[in-house]
Amino acid sequence: MQRQMFDFLDSKKSRHLVCHVHRGGGKSHGAVLRAIEVALKKAPSDIKYFGPNEKMVRKIAMPIMRKILVNSPESAMPKWNGKDSIYEFPNHSAISMAAADGHADSHRGTDTHLGILDEEGFMIDPDYAVNDVLMPRVIPVDGQILHISTSPRSPSHPFAMRVEQAQKDGNYIALRAKDNPRSE
């Protein structure tokens, strides 16, 4: 499923890309892997990763980062800056990790080549993170924002509306459990 997601992301140049993925479909793994890929291939890049809350970032995204990087050569291995919650790569790329709910402002101020909203459908105010934090810093460097989530609890959640717009624009992919080859 992640291959389908990456093929979709690689084929699109739009500012906003929306991936609607079922639970267990590898959303967070794919999001973290994409962040690392951009950090290594497009140096120096500044990547902003948002999870809905600190627990999700700490208990899901950061262990995935360690798992992916475990066999990385020392020349590419990022250093963790705990004070600023940033993975700093030797090539001067950086992946900043923060919770969208209550900590979105920690991602303000620097140009952003890739913004990731992982489980956006469960963020309280994703529009603030997108419109007030990411967009002003993505535009100057022609960056992208990846909106990735399972379905939100409410059909009036901003992610549901973002899905609708992305479908109209052709910047949407849905990866459903029935499409997962591992589910057979």
N, C-alpha and C positions, 0 to 999 in steps of 0.2 A: 504494500500500500504506500509505503514511503517513496518507492520508485515512481509511482503514479504522481504523488504530490510533487516530487522534485522535477519530473518532466513538465508538469504544469507550471511550476514556478520558473523554470528555465525558459519556457516558451512565451512568457509574458513580460512586457515592459511597463505595464501600468503602475501608477503610484500605489494603489491599493489592490492587494490580492487576498482573496478570501478562500480558506480551506475549511470545509464543514466535515468533520471527521467523527466517526462513532467512537464510543468509549473503548479503550483497548486497541485503538487503531494506530498507535504510535505517534500521536500528535506532538507530545512534548519531546520525545526522542528526535523526531524529524525537525522540530523547531530549533532545538539546541544544535543538532548536526548542521542545519543550515547556517546558524550563527557562526559556528566554527569554520565552515567552508568559506563564508564571505571574509571572515577575519584572516584566513590564510591566503586566499586567492586574490583579494583586492586590497592589498595593504598600501598605506595604512587606512584601515576602516574603523569606524566607530559604530558599534552595534548596541542597541538598547533592547534588552529583554524584559518584558513585563509578565509577571504571573498575577493572578487575582489578589493573592495575599502573601505575606512573608513565609507562612508555613509551606505553601505550594512551591515557592522558589527554593526554600531551604531543603525540603524533603523530597522534591521531585526533580526539579531542573538541575540543581547543583550535583546530585549524585549521578545524573545522566552525563553531565559534563565530565566528571571524573572517570566514569566508565568508558566514554568515548576516547578520552585522552590517555588512558592508562599505558598504552604502548606507543605513544607519540615519541618521536625522537626529541632529544633534549633541545635541539636547535629550534624546534617549533613549539615547545611546551610553554604555555602561559604561566605566569605567576599570579597567585591569588592575592589581591590587595583587599583584605578584609575591612579595613577602615572605610574604603569607598565602595565596597562590593563590586569590584571590577577584576576580570581576568585580563591581564596585560601580556600581550604576545611579544616575542622578541622582534617581530617585524613592525612594531608600533601600532598594531591593531589592538582594539580593546572591546570586550563584551561586558557591558554594565548590566547587573541584575538588580531588579527592584520589584516590589509589589505595586500594582497599579492603585490599589485601595489604600490611600493614606500616605503613599511614598512616591507618587508619580513625579513630583517636583524634583526628586533627586536625579532625574534624567534630563533636566533642563540645561540649556546653555551651550552644548557642543553640537557641531554638525553630526548628522546621523545618516549613515549609509544604509542601514537596515534597522527598522523598528519591528519588534515581534510582540504581539499581544497573544500570549498562550492562554487558552481557555477564556477568551474575551467574553463569552456568553455568561460568565460567572463573575465578571467585574461589576462593581457597583456603578461606576461612572467611567466607562471606557472612552466616551466622547471627550472628556477632559484630557485623558492621556493622549488621544489621537490629535485633537484640534489645538490644544494649548501647549502641549509638550513636544510631541513628535513633528507635526506638520511644519512648524516654523524652522526646524532644524533639518528636515528631510529635503525640503524644497531647494535650498542653496546648492546641495550636492547631487540633486537628481536621484535621491534615495527611494527606497520602497518601504511600505508597511505591510507586514504579513499579519492578517487577522485569522487566527486559527482557533477553532473551538468545537465542542459538541453543541447540541442544541440547548439554548437557554431554557430555564423553567417557564418564562413568560414570553408569549409571542410579541409583546410590546417592548422587549429588551432591545437596546440599540444594535446588538449583533444580528438579531432577526431582520432588522431593517437594512443592515449592511449587506446581509446575504441577498436580500431582494434587489438592492441596487447593483451588486456585483453580478448577479445573474443577468440583469439587463445589459450590463456593460461587457459581458463575456469574460469577466475576471474571477470566476467562481469554479470551484471543484467540490463535489460531494463524494466522499469516500465512505460507503456504508458497510456495515458488518457483513451483509450478504455478498459484498464484493471482495472480501478478504479471503485470499486463498488459504490462510491458516485456519479459517473457521469451518472448513469442510471436514 
